[in-house]
């Protein structure tokens, strides 16, 4: 994949933002993922209200990506990093509003320095999250999945869930859906 396939954006960017994006793109070519799951957003310079809202937070650019269970075609998690001058802040973001959570999650990161240093920190954080093993646990009824939960296999933290189950019954099956294989095995 070419670097330009990652973090697509059709409008010209200011030189410092373009430098940030160029580093992300060059690093992303080695990531386990699909360029179609990466995005950029900057305020529309013709929308005074949008520019004012972004400036109030000090944000200049948002780079985000969806972490996808390819087999199921489901977005498990949306991660984003806001560049604000000489600092960047990233975390899980809301997949529609693209807002950072009010309270940082365990995935949160911050970095400060030059735009290049912020881009390198962002790229490292995103790659680390993409390489983390995620398992899908499924509860079946009559051979049909009635509930599923995705978790980071390295920490057990829940990523997403759907369906309904009662009690604390163990999953009927656990499948690794993303990330590097754990040496210690998968969560059961």
C-alpha positions as CSV (number, residue, x, y, z in Angstrom):
1,X,0.0,0.0,0.0
2,X,1.2,3.5,-0.7
3,X,1.5,6.0,2.0
4,X,-1.0,8.4,0.3
5,X,-3.7,5.7,0.8
6,X,-3.6,6.3,4.6
7,X,-5.3,9.3,6.3
8,X,-6.9,10.6,3.1
9,X,-7.7,14.3,2.9
10,X,-8.7,16.3,-0.2
11,X,-8.0,19.8,0.9
12,X,-4.5,21.5,1.1
13,X,-3.1,21.5,4.6
14,X,-0.9,24.1,6.3
15,X,2.8,23.1,6.0
16,X,3.1,22.0,9.7
17,X,-0.1,19.9,9.4
18,X,1.1,18.4,6.2
19,X,4.3,17.4,7.9
20,X,2.4,15.7,10.7
21,X,0.3,13.8,8.2
22,X,3.3,12.8,6.0
23,X,4.9,11.1,9.0
24,X,1.7,9.3,10.0
25,X,1.3,8.1,6.4
26,X,4.8,6.9,6.1
27,X,4.6,5.0,9.4
28,X,1.2,3.6,8.6
29,X,2.4,1.6,5.6
30,X,3.8,-1.0,8.1
31,X,0.6,-1.2,10.2
32,X,-1.7,-4.2,10.3
33,X,-4.8,-2.5,9.0
34,X,-6.7,-1.0,6.1
35,X,-6.0,2.5,4.9
36,X,-9.8,2.9,4.4
37,X,-10.2,2.8,8.2
38,X,-8.1,5.9,8.7
39,X,-9.3,9.5,8.4
40,X,-8.3,13.2,8.8
41,X,-10.4,16.1,9.8
42,X,-9.6,19.8,10.0
43,X,-12.1,22.7,10.5
44,X,-13.6,24.1,7.4
45,X,-11.9,27.5,7.0
46,X,-15.1,28.9,5.5
47,X,-17.2,27.9,8.5
48,X,-16.7,30.6,11.2
49,X,-18.5,28.7,13.9
50,X,-16.6,25.5,13.2
51,X,-13.2,27.3,13.3
52,X,-14.2,29.1,16.5
53,X,-15.2,25.8,18.1
54,X,-11.9,24.1,17.1
55,X,-9.9,27.1,18.2
56,X,-11.6,27.1,21.6
57,X,-10.1,23.7,22.2
58,X,-6.8,24.7,20.5
59,X,-7.3,21.8,18.0
60,X,-5.9,22.1,14.5
61,X,-6.3,18.5,13.1
62,X,-7.8,15.2,14.1
63,X,-6.3,11.9,12.8
64,X,-8.5,8.9,13.6
65,X,-8.9,5.3,12.8
66,X,-11.4,2.5,13.3
67,X,-10.2,-0.7,14.8
68,X,-12.2,-3.3,12.9
69,X,-13.0,-7.0,13.3
70,X,-12.5,-7.8,9.7
71,X,-14.2,-11.2,9.9
72,X,-17.4,-9.7,11.3
73,X,-17.1,-6.4,9.4
74,X,-17.7,-4.5,12.7
75,X,-15.9,-1.5,14.1
76,X,-14.7,-2.4,17.6
77,X,-13.2,0.9,18.6
78,X,-12.5,4.3,17.2
79,X,-9.2,6.0,18.2
80,X,-8.3,9.6,17.5
81,X,-5.5,12.0,18.2
82,X,-6.0,15.8,18.2
83,X,-3.0,17.9,17.3
84,X,-3.0,21.3,19.0
85,X,0.1,23.3,18.2
86,X,3.0,21.5,19.9
87,X,1.0,18.9,21.7
88,X,-1.1,16.0,20.7
89,X,-3.7,14.1,22.8
90,X,-5.2,10.8,21.8
91,X,-7.8,8.4,23.2
92,X,-10.8,6.4,22.3
93,X,-13.2,8.8,20.6
94,X,-16.9,8.7,20.0
95,X,-17.4,7.2,16.6
96,X,-20.0,9.8,15.5
97,X,-19.2,13.0,17.4
98,X,-15.4,12.3,17.3
99,X,-15.1,13.8,20.8
100,X,-12.5,12.7,23.3
101,X,-14.0,11.4,26.5
102,X,-14.4,13.7,29.4
103,X,-12.2,11.4,31.5
104,X,-9.2,9.8,29.8
105,X,-9.5,6.0,29.3
106,X,-6.7,3.5,29.8
107,X,-5.9,4.1,26.1
108,X,-5.1,7.8,26.5
109,X,-1.8,9.3,25.5
110,X,-0.4,12.8,25.4
111,X,2.8,14.1,23.8
112,X,4.4,17.4,23.4
113,X,7.2,18.7,21.2
114,X,7.7,19.6,17.6
115,X,5.1,18.6,15.1
116,X,7.4,15.8,14.0
117,X,7.7,14.5,17.5
118,X,4.0,14.7,18.0
119,X,3.5,12.8,14.7
120,X,5.9,10.1,15.7
121,X,4.3,9.7,19.1
122,X,0.8,9.5,17.5
123,X,2.0,6.9,15.0
124,X,3.6,4.8,17.7
125,X,0.5,5.0,19.8
126,X,-1.8,4.0,16.9
127,X,0.4,1.2,15.8
128,X,0.6,-0.2,19.4
129,X,-3.2,-0.2,19.6
130,X,-3.6,-1.9,16.3
131,X,-1.1,-4.6,17.3
132,X,-2.7,-5.3,20.6
133,X,-4.5,-8.7,20.5
134,X,-8.3,-8.5,20.6
135,X,-10.4,-11.6,21.2
136,X,-14.1,-12.0,20.4
137,X,-16.0,-14.1,23.0
138,X,-19.3,-15.6,21.8
139,X,-22.2,-17.1,23.6
140,X,-24.3,-19.4,21.5
141,X,-27.9,-20.7,21.7
142,X,-29.0,-23.3,19.2
143,X,-25.8,-22.8,17.2
144,X,-26.6,-19.1,16.8
145,X,-24.5,-16.3,18.4
146,X,-26.7,-14.6,20.9
147,X,-24.1,-12.4,22.6
148,X,-20.5,-11.3,21.8
149,X,-17.9,-9.4,23.7
150,X,-14.6,-8.2,22.4
151,X,-11.7,-7.7,24.8
152,X,-8.1,-6.8,24.7
153,X,-6.4,-10.1,25.4
154,X,-3.4,-8.6,27.1
155,X,-5.4,-6.8,29.8
156,X,-8.9,-8.2,29.6
157,X,-10.4,-4.7,29.1
158,X,-13.7,-4.8,27.2
159,X,-13.7,-3.1,23.8
160,X,-17.3,-3.7,22.7
161,X,-20.3,-6.0,23.4
162,X,-23.6,-6.8,21.7
163,X,-26.4,-9.2,22.4
164,X,-27.8,-10.4,25.6
165,X,-26.7,-13.1,28.1
166,X,-27.7,-13.8,31.6
167,X,-25.4,-14.8,34.5
168,X,-21.7,-15.3,34.4
169,X,-21.6,-18.3,32.1
170,X,-18.3,-18.6,30.3
171,X,-18.2,-18.0,26.5
172,X,-18.8,-20.9,24.2
173,X,-15.9,-19.9,22.1
174,X,-13.1,-17.3,22.0
175,X,-11.6,-16.2,18.7
176,X,-8.6,-13.9,18.2
177,X,-9.8,-11.2,15.7
178,X,-6.9,-8.7,15.7
179,X,-3.4,-8.0,16.8
180,X,-0.3,-10.0,17.5
181,X,-0.5,-13.4,19.0
182,X,0.0,-13.6,22.7
183,X,2.7,-16.0,24.0
184,X,0.6,-16.8,27.1
185,X,-2.6,-17.8,25.2
186,X,-5.9,-16.1,24.8
187,X,-8.4,-15.1,27.5
188,X,-10.9,-17.9,28.0
